[in-house]
């Protein structure tokens, strides 16, 4: 899927909605892999990552984290 995106004066890129929906992401890690090549990798939300560990007590984890703040 080749698309062109523009950068605004503030240096922001907007990825087309179709791409964001295809990869189910709104956050991306960006890596410079060559002088003229960037790689955007979707980053899962914390809820999505915790969902991959069904035995994890997510609510207990959040409470413990809140206490440590």
C-alpha positions as CSV (number, residue, x, y, z in Angstrom):
1,X,0.0,0.0,0.0
2,X,1.8,3.1,-1.2
3,X,0.5,6.5,-0.2
4,X,1.9,9.9,0.1
5,X,1.6,12.0,3.3
6,X,2.5,15.6,3.8
7,X,4.3,17.2,6.7
8,X,2.9,20.4,8.1
9,X,4.9,23.4,9.3
10,X,5.2,21.9,12.8
11,X,6.7,18.7,11.4
12,X,3.6,16.6,11.9
13,X,2.5,13.7,9.7
14,X,-1.0,12.5,9.4
15,X,-1.4,8.8,8.4
16,X,-4.5,8.2,6.4
17,X,-7.5,6.7,8.4
18,X,-7.5,3.6,6.1
19,X,-3.9,2.8,7.2
20,X,-4.6,3.4,10.9
21,X,-7.7,1.2,10.7
22,X,-5.9,-1.5,8.8
23,X,-3.2,-1.9,11.5
24,X,-5.7,-1.1,14.4
25,X,-3.5,1.6,15.8
26,X,-3.3,5.3,16.6
27,X,0.2,5.3,18.0
28,X,3.4,4.3,16.2
29,X,7.1,3.8,17.0
30,X,9.2,5.5,14.3
31,X,12.7,4.2,13.4
32,X,15.2,5.6,11.0
33,X,16.5,2.5,9.2
34,X,18.4,4.2,6.4
35,X,19.3,7.8,5.5
36,X,16.1,8.0,3.4
37,X,13.8,5.4,5.0
38,X,11.6,5.5,8.1
39,X,9.7,2.5,9.5
40,X,6.4,3.1,11.4
41,X,5.5,0.2,13.8
42,X,2.1,0.2,15.5
43,X,2.2,0.3,19.3
44,X,-0.4,-1.5,21.2
45,X,-2.2,0.2,24.1
46,X,-1.7,-1.1,27.6
47,X,-5.2,-2.6,27.6
48,X,-4.4,-4.6,24.5
49,X,-1.1,-5.8,25.9
50,X,-2.6,-6.9,29.2
51,X,-5.3,-8.7,27.2
52,X,-2.6,-11.1,25.9
53,X,-2.0,-12.2,29.5
54,X,-5.4,-13.6,30.6
55,X,-4.2,-14.6,34.1
56,X,-3.0,-11.1,35.0
57,X,-5.0,-9.2,37.5
58,X,-5.1,-5.9,35.6
59,X,-7.2,-4.0,38.2
60,X,-4.8,-5.1,41.0
61,X,-1.9,-4.0,38.9
62,X,-3.4,-0.6,38.3
63,X,-4.2,-0.2,42.0
64,X,-0.6,-1.1,43.0
65,X,0.8,1.3,40.4
66,X,-1.4,4.1,41.7
67,X,-0.1,3.5,45.3
68,X,3.5,3.7,44.1
69,X,2.9,7.1,42.5
